[in-house]
Amino acid sequence: RQWAFVAESLAALREDLAGIGAPLVVRVGDAVQVLAGLCRRHRIGRIVSHADAETPWTAARNLRMASWARDAGIEWTEVAQAGLQGRACRDGITSPALPAPMLRAVEGVEPGLIPSARALRLAADPCPHRQLGGRARGLELLESFLTHRGEPYRQAQSSPLSAERASSRLSPHLAHGTLSPREVMLATAVRQAERP
């Protein structure tokens, strides 16, 4: 069900990006191998990526990425998001206060399929009431939380009987970037000003 959420979010992002002429390219595999192949094939000399929160696994991957990029003569820029301001940033991560660099799509790169859970060898996980992915779903949840579901939040958040309905349910949208922490904070501030 987690992959289904991500796949739906990727499909929605792909559709939104297509509207501005920026294709979403999806590949499955080791990041260094996939990027090395794309850079060779398409003469790419610069990569701009989103800096994710580091775990031991992502830290090891990022060290391999940095080493490969340096050896291959590829300029690699990581852009931090607002939620990462408090963490210790590695050298080379752009400050969240700075604008992201201007990007240009690489011509001739096949977008690729968004893989199914089965293609990724994930076990079936049917859940008829799981959260759905995509920015539109995140915005709907935010709106419903701020207009009515959130009213009993303080009293209901800890109860196993009411927490599901009273909580924001925004965590997966924040974790996967379909909503930003800044826009949630702004929408909350606007709603609180309207109805203290």
Phi, psi and omega per residue, in radians:
R1 nan -0.525 3.093
Q2 -1.164 -0.737 3.123
W3 -1.161 -0.645 3.118
A4 -1.033 -0.717 3.101
F5 -1.072 -0.826 -3.129
V6 -1.117 -0.767 -3.121
A7 -1.089 -0.723 3.091
E8 -1.120 -0.678 3.125
S9 -1.169 -0.696 3.098
L10 -1.146 -0.716 3.127
A11 -1.093 -0.739 3.122
A12 -1.168 -0.713 3.104
L13 -1.107 -0.729 3.128
R14 -1.037 -0.749 3.140
E15 -1.135 -0.780 3.129
D16 -1.105 -0.750 -3.134
L17 -1.178 -0.611 3.108
A18 -1.058 -0.557 3.126
G19 -1.133 -0.379 3.102
I20 -1.966 0.237 3.063
G21 1.327 0.401 3.138
A22 -2.056 1.838 -3.087
P23 -1.236 2.528 2.995
L24 -1.649 2.034 -3.122
V25 -1.718 2.215 -3.116
V26 -2.055 2.272 3.050
R27 -2.365 2.639 3.099
V28 -2.050 2.282 3.104
G29 2.587 -3.048 3.107
D30 -1.149 2.248 -3.033
A31 -0.985 -0.796 -3.105
V32 -1.118 -0.798 -3.128
Q33 -1.120 -0.782 -3.124
V34 -1.111 -0.837 -3.119
L35 -1.183 -0.648 3.102
A36 -1.058 -0.765 3.119
G37 -1.122 -0.784 3.122
L38 -1.102 -0.736 -3.126
C39 -1.126 -0.738 3.113
R40 -1.127 -0.865 -3.054
R41 -1.112 -0.614 -3.008
H42 -2.033 0.227 3.099
R43 0.917 0.874 3.133
I44 -1.531 2.273 -3.127
G45 -2.003 -0.071 -3.106
R46 -2.529 2.333 3.090
I47 -2.155 2.306 3.033
V48 -2.044 2.180 -3.109
S49 -2.269 2.811 3.088
H50 -1.417 2.268 3.105
A51 -1.418 2.030 -3.135
D52 -1.630 2.888 3.093
A53 -1.142 2.308 -3.039
E54 -1.445 2.347 2.935
T55 -2.035 2.991 3.071
P56 -0.965 -0.665 -3.126
W57 -1.171 -0.841 -3.117
T58 -1.204 -0.571 3.100
A59 -1.109 -0.759 3.112
A60 -1.123 -0.747 3.109
R61 -1.067 -0.773 -3.106
N62 -1.128 -0.624 3.060
L63 -1.117 -0.735 3.095
R64 -1.128 -0.700 3.113
M65 -1.079 -0.815 -3.112
A66 -1.084 -0.749 3.140
S67 -1.120 -0.828 3.124
W68 -1.054 -0.845 -3.097
A69 -1.034 -0.788 3.140
R70 -1.054 -0.855 -3.108
D71 -1.143 -0.553 -3.107
A72 -1.540 -0.074 -3.113
G73 1.267 0.477 3.134
I74 -1.688 2.273 3.059
E75 -1.413 2.109 -3.120
W76 -2.046 2.059 3.125
T77 -2.020 2.215 3.042
E78 -1.793 2.342 3.124
V79 -1.919 2.109 -3.119
A80 -1.364 2.645 3.057
Q81 -1.736 2.935 -3.089
A82 -1.001 -0.648 -3.098
G83 -1.209 -0.191 -3.101
L84 -1.767 0.114 -3.077
Q85 -1.025 -0.643 -3.037
G86 -1.400 -0.248 -3.095
R87 -1.466 2.776 3.096
A88 -1.273 2.000 -3.091
C89 -1.489 2.487 3.040
R90 -1.288 2.835 3.073
D91 -1.030 2.454 3.056
G92 1.654 -0.141 3.104
I93 -1.464 2.180 -3.115
T94 -1.144 2.423 3.096
S95 -1.057 2.446 3.118
P96 -1.053 -0.372 -3.117
A97 -1.315 -0.319 -3.119
L98 -1.525 2.570 3.105
P99 -1.222 2.636 3.077
A100 -1.154 2.570 3.126
P101 -1.096 2.655 3.074
M102 -1.154 2.341 -3.096
L103 -1.968 2.621 3.085
R104 -2.302 2.253 3.136
A105 -1.151 2.585 3.103
V106 -1.561 2.164 -3.129
E107 -1.188 2.517 3.009
G108 1.457 0.091 3.121
V109 -1.559 2.100 3.102
E110 -1.144 2.265 -3.097
P111 -1.060 -0.603 -3.132
G112 1.441 2.786 3.141
L113 -1.487 2.624 2.947
I114 -1.484 2.017 -3.010
P115 -1.212 2.641 3.051
S116 -1.410 2.883 3.077
A117 -1.029 -0.688 -3.130
R118 -1.115 -0.727 3.122
A119 -1.096 -0.488 3.110
L120 -1.567 0.095 3.141
R121 1.072 0.648 3.072
L122 -1.631 2.447 3.131
A123 -1.126 2.592 3.079
A124 -1.050 2.420 -3.106
D125 -2.452 1.176 -3.100
P126 -1.171 2.317 3.120
C127 -2.623 1.768 -3.031
P128 -1.118 -0.365 -3.081
H129 -1.983 0.411 -3.127
R130 -1.187 2.811 3.089
Q131 -1.286 2.492 3.127
L132 -1.668 2.530 -3.099
G133 -1.577 2.987 3.104
G134 1.929 2.618 -3.088
R135 -1.067 -0.729 -3.122
A136 -1.038 -0.713 3.114
R137 -1.147 -0.699 3.108
G138 -1.096 -0.742 3.122
L139 -1.144 -0.658 3.085
E140 -1.088 -0.770 3.128
L141 -1.107 -0.761 3.131
L142 -1.051 -0.818 -3.133
E143 -1.077 -0.804 -3.108
S144 -1.179 -0.581 3.107
F145 -1.183 -0.759 -3.084
L146 -1.323 -0.406 -3.105
T147 -1.685 -0.537 3.129
H148 -2.641 -0.728 -3.075
R149 -1.107 -0.510 -3.077
G150 -1.433 -0.142 -3.105
E151 -0.975 -0.811 3.137
P152 -1.574 0.263 -2.997
Y153 -0.885 -0.893 -3.059
R154 -1.050 -0.665 -3.122
Q155 -1.453 -0.544 -2.970
A156 -1.715 -0.231 -2.996
Q157 -1.091 -0.484 -3.077
S158 -1.672 -0.136 -3.100
S159 -1.511 2.239 3.081
P160 -1.118 -0.327 -3.132
L161 -1.444 -0.499 -3.038
S162 -2.115 -0.227 -3.036
A163 -1.062 -0.646 -3.102
E164 -1.046 -0.711 -3.125
R165 -1.444 -0.571 -3.030
A166 -1.549 -0.339 -3.125
S167 -1.389 2.928 -3.073
S168 -1.261 -0.567 -3.078
R169 1.085 0.448 -3.109
L170 -1.608 -0.164 -3.043
S171 -0.892 -0.865 -3.131
P172 -1.139 -0.547 3.120
H173 -1.222 -0.639 3.076
L174 -1.259 -0.724 -3.118
A175 -1.121 -0.628 -3.080
H176 -1.774 0.070 2.992
G177 1.398 0.223 3.072
T178 -1.290 -0.394 2.963
L179 -2.245 2.603 3.100
S180 -1.775 2.629 3.072
P181 -1.000 -0.646 -3.129
R182 -1.101 -0.764 -3.104
E183 -1.236 -0.551 3.075
V184 -1.176 -0.767 3.120
M185 -1.098 -0.725 3.137
L186 -1.143 -0.811 3.136
A187 -1.086 -0.654 3.106
T188 -1.151 -0.768 3.132
A189 -1.093 -0.711 3.113
V190 -1.099 -0.793 -3.129
R191 -1.134 -0.714 3.122
Q192 -1.137 -0.611 3.095
A193 -1.193 -0.625 3.118
E194 -1.218 -0.651 -3.042
R195 -2.484 1.409 -3.062
P196 -1.040 nan nan
